[in-house]
């Protein structure tokens, strides 16, 4: 009978590098089985939020933006950082409005996931914004260049399966939405 893995004791903190939206640090940990020291990288970043915004006409509010990691323009749902101490639902409504100009009529939590528990301790919270209505053109943050597009909601599976939507946390948000819908049946 095997034992469950045990927590690894942190022996010492490494030097922290602050990059504004995240901090990176390499700490030293002890293997609980052998006591041997191992360096482990930790990325400290705020909570994140993603918003599946749906209009009264059952259109999805999607965005396109350039992503530096892939060096491509991607098709995604609105999302962003949750300010420290901020309620994720408030952050979701704020990010939706800032990026798209849409305001939700009703916000439903879909749940949250750990984006990468090997390196990060934060969560990404997903929300469904029903009856989203366009109020203005949006107020993008400095350094953002976002275009807004509407798609029929029924096209989500095709957009994912054809590789039009490839951001893993966006795919997770749609999966959480599907699971909640199926559980409600």
N, C-alpha and C positions, 0 to 999 in steps of 0.2 A: 504494500500500500504506500503510495507516494504522498509526501507532504506537500502542502500548498506553498508556493513561494512566499518568502518573508520580506518585509520592508528592508531596504538597504540603508544602513546608518550613514548619514552625511558626516564626513570627517572634517571638512573645511570648505568654506566658500571661496570661489575664485574671483578674479577681477571682473567687474561688471562693465559692459560696454553699452551705453545708452544711445539708441538710434531713434529717439522720439516716440515712434509707434510701438517699439519693442526694445527690450533689454536682453542682452545675451551674456551668459556666464557659464564658465566651466568649473564645476565643483568636483571634489574628490569624495568617493563613496567606498564603503567596505562591503565586499561580497559576504552576505550573511553565512554562507556555507564554509568559505575558506579564510575569511578575514583579509583577503588580498585587496589592495587599493585599485580603484578604477576611476578614470576621469569620465564625467558625464556632462554633456552640454544641456543647458536649460534656457529656454526662450520664455521670457516673462512678457506677456502681452495682455491687454485688457480683454474682457469678454467681447464677443462679436455677435452681430445679429444679421439675419437674412429675412427678407419679406417677400412672400408670394402675394403680389397685389392683383386683385381681380376687380374689374369694373362691373357696374350693374348689368352691362351687356355681355358678361362672361368673357371679357377680353383680359389677357394677362398683360401687365405692365412690365416689360423687360427692358434691360439697358445693354448698351454696347460701350465698352471702354478698353483702352489699351492696357495690357498687363505686362509688366516688365519681366516677370519670371519666364513667361513663355514667348515674349516678344511678339505677341499677337493681340488683335482686337477680339474680345470674347463677348458672347451673348450670355447674360446672367440675369438674376433677379437683383433688385436693390439690396444694399446691405452696408454694414460698416461697423465701426468701433462703438462699444458701449462705454460711455464715460465712467470713470471710477465712481462707484456709489449710485449710479443711475439705474433705474429700473429698466431691464431689457425691452419691455413693451414700449416704454416712452422713447427709448433710443430707436426702436424699429420705426415708429411713426415719424420721428424726426428725420431719420435717414431717408425714408420713402419720400417725404415732402422735399427735403433738400435736393435729392438726386433727380426727382422726376416732376415735382410740382403736384403730385397726387396726395390726397388726404384720405385715410381709411374711414369708412363708416363704422366698421366694427373690426376689432383686432382679436384674433384667436391664436393662442399659443399652440404650437405643434410639437414642442419639446426642444431638447438641446442635446448636443453631442460634444465630445472632446475632439477637436480637429486633429491633434497628433499627440497622444498621451506619452509617447516616447520622449518628446522634447518640450512639451508645453503643458501648463496646468489650466489653461482657460477653457471656456465652453463657447460654442456657437449656438445661439438661440434662434429658432426658426418660428416665423409667424405667418399666419394667413390674414391678409388685409382685405376684407370683403367690402363690397360697395365703395370701392376707391374712386374718387372723383377728382378730376384735374381742376386745381384752383389757380395755378400760375405756372410759369415756365421752369420753376425750380431755382434753387440757390446753391449751386455746387460750391464745394470747398475749394480754396486756393489749391491749384495743382490737379484738379479733376477736369476731365474732358469726357463727358458722358452724353450719349444720344439715347433717346427714349423711343421704344417701338412697342406697338400693340400686336399681340398674336392671339388667335382663338385658343382658348384654354385646352380644347381637345387635341391640340397639336403637340402638347408636352412630350408624350412618349416618342413621337417621331423626331422631335428636336434633339432628344437625348440619344436615341438609338442611331440616328444619322450623324452623331458627333457635332451637332450644331451647338449644344450645351455640353461643356466638358468640365466645368468647375465642380469638383467633388462635393463641396458643401452645398452647392445649388442642387445637385442631384439628390443629396441627402434630404434637403428641405422638401423636394417633391415626393420623395419616398415616404417621409414622415406624414405628409398630407394624405397620401394614398392609404397608408396604414390606418390613420385616424378615420378616414371615410369608410374603410372596410369594417373597422371595429364598430362603427355606429350603425351598421346595417342590421 
